[in-house]
Amino acid sequence: MVCKVKHILYFWFALFSVLSQAQSNDIIKDSIERTFVDFYEFKNKAKMSHALEKLVTILDLSDSINDKKSTAKVYMLRAELGIEENYKSFNPTEIESYLKRAAQIQLEIPDSLGLGYNYVLRALTATRNTSYSNADKHFSDAEAIFEKYQSTDDIKKLKYYRGLFYLSQGINNRAIESFENSLPINDPYQPKYLRAKVHLNLAKAYKNIKQYEQAKLNAKIALQIANSYDFPIIKLESTQIIGDMYAGLNDLKNAYTFQNEYIKIKDSIYNIERLQSVALARANFDNEFQKRHITELVRQYDDSTQVGKRNKLTSILSSALLIIISLLTISLYRNNQIKVKTNNLLLKKNSELQLAKDNAEKAMKAKAQFLSTVTHELRTPLYAVTGLTHLLLEENPSESQKEHLKSLKFSGDYLLTFINDILQVNKIEARKLAVERAPINLKKVLNDVVNSLSQTSKENNNKIILSIDKGIPDKLIGDYLKMSQVFINLISNGLKFTKDGIVEISATITEESDTQQAILFEIKDNGIGISKAMQENIFDSFSQGSVQINRKYGGTGLGLTIVKSLLELLNSNIQLESKLGVGSTFRFPLTLDKVEEEALSHTEIIGEEKTDLKNRQFKVLLVEDNKINQVITKKIIAKQNMTCDIADDGYQAIDYARSNHYDFILMDIHMPGISGIEATKEIRKFDASTPIIALTAISLDDNKNDFLKDGFNEVISKPFDPEVFYKKISHILS
């Protein structure tokens, strides 16, 4: 009887132990599942250090109940994080080790669906390594598994991953098809996140094929989901795409708004503390992976040695192996510690450098935009000043009035020169200037500059001597405008700082081939000279040597800065020799291409005289929103016997152009409603022949070539010299 009771007690004790163990296992499995949910939550909210910590927690829980399926899944998730790191920390060897270990477990269990996703991740890894044939094979292997198990949700997600593959290869139409076929996309952990990712990648594909409206629409859907569920990385990328799309659609206001939002989001995600915590969490996970890998190697070795009898030699070898493995573990741990410290240091330095670079770029951009805005706004009232002064001088004022008007004209011209110099420096610094190549008459360029400065030379009783090498041909390829600016600045500088003296200009051939001529230019004066100390910064902006020189001789202090920058654009450099009280010599070389005779016969030479507009009658459409500018421009036009209709905005201009015939149209650019550019594009839809001339107070972003692409025939910047205005009009109409 006692024996029976004992057996019954043992039975119930064993049964209780089994039930307790099973209950404990169920609790741990629930913990693993909740931790996976937490992992996806942290990952999707860009809290990568917390996400990696959750993966380590799952490994520990999985070890306690020998849950190999969860362990393999953790290794795949770690590999997927590496693949998604935007190529910055992409380590194919490291990712391959995770996927290989996961595959070993999945084949051992077995876990076919898990193995299918392993093939998907291998395909994406092969894509990043530009092994495209391997990528396609891995996708096919995954598809075969998912179809075998008739897993509809997995097949849908596979279409999303194939879309990523096509997008990375630039096969945008197939990428769009794959992404659209993946919707609706289901996932037990992150359905909203994957849906947002699909729309984000659709936006990228549409952007690549320049379908900006579709790109913007999908990016906005992605952004809406990201804002609702707080997905920072998707917020960042979709905001950037929307800003780019607005820029592509010429909606600069919205483009600027989204660009600012993009910078804010980026600064909130990528900061030193977060990057350091991610680096530490990554190193900690890698250590855990290495330890488990070594433990598995030891287990495999123990299993293999259990087959036969253990002899003394086997024991020695086993001990030696354990010692080696222990030393390897210590070595790996130390290496990882060093890696973490080095990584932290590099992250810190990189972040500091990036921050400094970003701040410098922001400051430069703000300065450029400020100067551009100021110079642009100053040109409009200055147009009224110079224009009215010109008109008053032509209306036979009294002698006393004439003196005042001349003084006003001088002040207006000086202010305009100053504004033009600031804008020129601003454009050079912002890299907005391009070198033009066209046939020019170099001798005529130099003669024209000298003639235009003849009055200036008389003011200080100076003499200009021009010496041009006889071997220089009449026509060479060069940039007429930039070369003229260089010569004007250097020669006028020599005249300004010289009194009762001589300014010599020489052009000498130093080297010649069948296609090119190398010419050395020298501008020499016997004026006040420049001290050694001042020569070091004479080419800096607003530098004139001293305040006394600025007060005595005037000027902006930007002339030599512009000269140096323009010559750098022309692949040249300027040299200075000077001595106080003796004079200064500026010299620079230019290599110019020769003009082929055939090309010359079909090419207009820059700088030739144009026909006069006098005694010719034209009908003109003036598009201008500023009333004062309307009056001034109309009077300047009337001086040449031209009649004029005035449109106050772009819409009215389109109506006038459609209803009337004009010999040419003068179009202001910046107007309320639609801009002059948009109005010109509309006019060009029904009138491709009438010359349209842009009248603009040029800003930093204005470029003549851009205007010509938009349908304009010529660009005249406000305020303008009436004679230059007439010459350009004559050139267009001839």
Rosetta blueprint (number, residue, H / E / L):
1 M L
2 V H
3 C H
4 K H
5 V H
6 K H
7 H H
8 I H
9 L H
10 Y H
11 F H
12 W H
13 F H
14 A H
15 L H
16 F H
17 S H
18 V H
19 L H
20 S H
21 Q H
22 A H
23 Q H
24 S H
25 N H
26 D H
27 I H
28 I H
29 K H
30 D H
31 S H
32 I H
33 E H
34 R H
35 T H
36 F H
37 V H
38 D H
39 F H
40 Y H
41 E H
42 F H
43 K H
44 N H
45 K L
46 A L
47 K L
48 M H
49 S H
50 H H
51 A H
52 L H
53 E H
54 K H
55 L H
56 V H
57 T H
58 I H
59 L H
60 D H
61 L H
62 S H
63 D H
64 S H
65 I H
66 N L
67 D L
68 K H
69 K H
70 S H
71 T H
72 A H
73 K H
74 V H
75 Y H
76 M H
77 L H
78 R H
79 A H
80 E H
81 L H
82 G H
83 I H
84 E L
85 E L
86 N L
87 Y L
88 K L
89 S L
90 F L
91 N L
92 P H
93 T H
94 E H
95 I H
96 E H
97 S H
98 Y H
99 L H
100 K H
101 R H
102 A H
103 A H
104 Q H
105 I H
106 Q H
107 L H
108 E H
109 I L
110 P L
111 D L
112 S H
113 L H
114 G H
115 L H
116 G H
117 Y H
118 N H
119 Y H
120 V H
121 L H
122 R H
123 A H
124 L H
125 T H
126 A H
127 T H
128 R H
129 N L
130 T L
131 S L
132 Y H
133 S H
134 N H
135 A H
136 D H
137 K H
138 H H
139 F H
140 S H
141 D H
142 A H
143 E H
144 A H
145 I H
146 F H
147 E H
148 K H
149 Y L
150 Q L
151 S L
152 T H
153 D H
154 D H
155 I H
156 K H
157 K H
158 L H
159 K H
160 Y H
161 Y H
162 R H
163 G H
164 L H
165 F H
166 Y H
167 L H
168 S H
169 Q L
170 G L
171 I L
172 N H
173 N H
174 R H
175 A H
176 I H
177 E H
178 S H
179 F H
180 E H
181 N H
182 S L
183 L L
184 P L
185 I L
186 N L
187 D L
188 P L
189 Y L
190 Q L
191 P H
192 K H
193 Y H
194 L H
195 R H
196 A H
197 K H
198 V H
199 H H
200 L H
201 N H
202 L H
203 A H
204 K H
205 A H
206 Y H
207 K H
208 N H
209 I L
210 K L
211 Q L
212 Y H
213 E H
214 Q H
215 A H
216 K H
217 L H
218 N H
219 A H
220 K H
221 I H
222 A H
223 L H
224 Q H
225 I H
226 A H
227 N H
228 S H
229 Y H
230 D L
231 F L
232 P H
233 I H
234 I H
235 K H
236 L H
237 E H
238 S H
239 T H
240 Q H
241 I H
242 I H
243 G H
244 D H
245 M H
246 Y H
247 A H
248 G H
249 L L
250 N L
251 D L
252 L H
253 K H
254 N H
255 A H
256 Y H
257 T H
258 F H
259 Q H
260 N H
261 E H
262 Y H
263 I H
264 K H
265 I H
266 K H
267 D H
268 S H
269 I H
270 Y L
271 N L
272 I H
273 E H
274 R H
275 L H
276 Q H
277 S H
278 V H
279 A H
280 L H
281 A H
282 R H
283 A H
284 N H
285 F H
286 D H
287 N H
288 E H
289 F H
290 Q H
291 K H
292 R H
293 H H
294 I H
295 T H
296 E H
297 L H
298 V H
299 R H
300 Q H
301 Y H
302 D H
303 D H
304 S H
305 T H
306 Q L
307 V L
308 G L
309 K L
310 R L
311 N L
312 K H
313 L H
314 T H
315 S H
316 I H
317 L H
318 S H
319 S H
320 A H
321 L H
322 L H
323 I H
324 I H
325 I H
326 S H
327 L H
328 L H
329 T H
330 I H
331 S H
332 L H
333 Y H
334 R H
335 N H
336 N H
337 Q H
338 I H
339 K H
340 V H
341 K H
342 T H
343 N H
344 N H
345 L H
346 L H
347 L H
348 K H
349 K H
350 N H
351 S H
352 E H
353 L H
354 Q H
355 L H
356 A H
357 K H
358 D H
359 N H
360 A H
361 E H
362 K H
363 A H
364 M H
365 K H
366 A H
367 K H
368 A H
369 Q H
370 F H
371 L H
372 S H
373 T H
374 V H
375 T H
376 H H
377 E H
378 L H
379 R H
380 T H
381 P H
382 L H
383 Y H
384 A H
385 V H
386 T H
387 G H
388 L H
389 T H
390 H H
391 L H
392 L H
393 L H
394 E L
395 E L
396 N L
397 P L
398 S L
399 E H
400 S H
401 Q H
402 K H
403 E H
404 H H
405 L H
406 K H
407 S H
408 L H
409 K H
410 F H
411 S H
412 G H
413 D H
414 Y H
415 L H
416 L H
417 T H
418 F H
419 I H
420 N H
421 D H
422 I H
423 L H
424 Q H
425 V H
426 N H
427 K H
428 I H
429 E H
430 A L
431 R L
432 K L
433 L L
434 A L
435 V L
436 E L
437 R L
438 A E
439 P E
440 I E
441 N L
442 L H
443 K H
444 K H
445 V H
446 L H
447 N H
448 D H
449 V H
450 V H
451 N H
452 S H
453 L L
454 S H
455 Q H
456 T H
457 S H
458 K H
459 E H
460 N L
461 N L
462 N L
463 K E
464 I E
465 I E
466 L E
467 S E
468 I E
469 D L
470 K L
471 G L
472 I L
473 P L
474 D L
475 K L
476 L E
477 I E
478 G E
479 D L
480 Y H
481 L H
482 K H
483 M H
484 S H
485 Q H
486 V H
487 F H
488 I H
489 N H
490 L H
491 I H
492 S H
493 N H
494 G H
495 L H
496 K H
497 F L
498 T L
499 K L
500 D L
501 G L
502 I E
503 V E
504 E E
505 I E
506 S E
507 A E
508 T E
509 I E
510 T E
511 E E
512 E E
513 S L
514 D L
515 T L
516 Q E
517 Q E
518 A E
519 I E
520 L E
521 F E
522 E E
523 I E
524 K E
525 D E
526 N L
527 G L
528 I L
529 G L
530 I L
531 S L
532 K H
533 A H
534 M H
535 Q H
536 E L
537 N L
538 I L
539 F L
540 D L
541 S L
542 F L
543 S L
544 Q L
545 G L
546 S L
547 V H
548 Q H
549 I H
550 N H
551 R H
552 K H
553 Y H
554 G L
555 G L
556 T L
557 G L
558 L L
559 G H
560 L H
561 T H
562 I H
563 V H
564 K H
565 S H
566 L H
567 L H
568 E H
569 L H
570 L L
571 N L
572 S L
573 N L
574 I L
575 Q E
576 L E
577 E E
578 S E
579 K E
580 L L
581 G L
582 V L
583 G E
584 S E
585 T E
586 F E
587 R E
588 F E
589 P E
590 L E
591 T E
592 L E
593 D E
594 K E
595 V L
596 E L
597 E H
598 E H
599 A H
600 L H
601 S H
602 H L
603 T L
604 E L
605 I L
606 I E
607 G L
608 E L
609 E L
610 K L
611 T L
612 D L
613 L L
614 K L
615 N L
616 R L
617 Q L
618 F L
619 K E
620 V E
621 L E
622 L E
623 V E
624 E L
625 D L
626 N L
627 K H
628 I H
629 N H
630 Q H
631 V H
632 I H
633 T H
634 K H
635 K H
636 I H
637 I H
638 A H
639 K L
640 Q L
641 N L
642 M L
643 T E
644 C E
645 D E
646 I E
647 A E
648 D L
649 D L
650 G H
651 Y H
652 Q H
653 A H
654 I H
655 D H
656 Y H
657 A H
658 R H
659 S H
660 N L
661 H L
662 Y L
663 D L
664 F E
665 I E
666 L E
667 M E
668 D E
669 I L
670 H L
671 M L
672 P L
673 G L
674 I L
675 S L
676 G H
677 I H
678 E H
679 A H
680 T H
681 K H
682 E H
683 I H
684 R H
685 K H
686 F H
687 D L
688 A L
689 S L
690 T L
691 P L
692 I E
693 I E
694 A E
695 L E
696 T E
697 A L
698 I L
699 S L
700 L L
701 D L
702 D L
703 N L
704 K H
705 N H
706 D H
707 F H
708 L H
709 K H
710 D L
711 G L
712 F L
713 N L
714 E E
715 V E
716 I E
717 S E
718 K L
719 P L
720 F L
721 D L
722 P H
723 E H
724 V H
725 F H
726 Y H
727 K H
728 K H
729 I H
730 S H
731 H H
732 I H
733 L H
734 S L
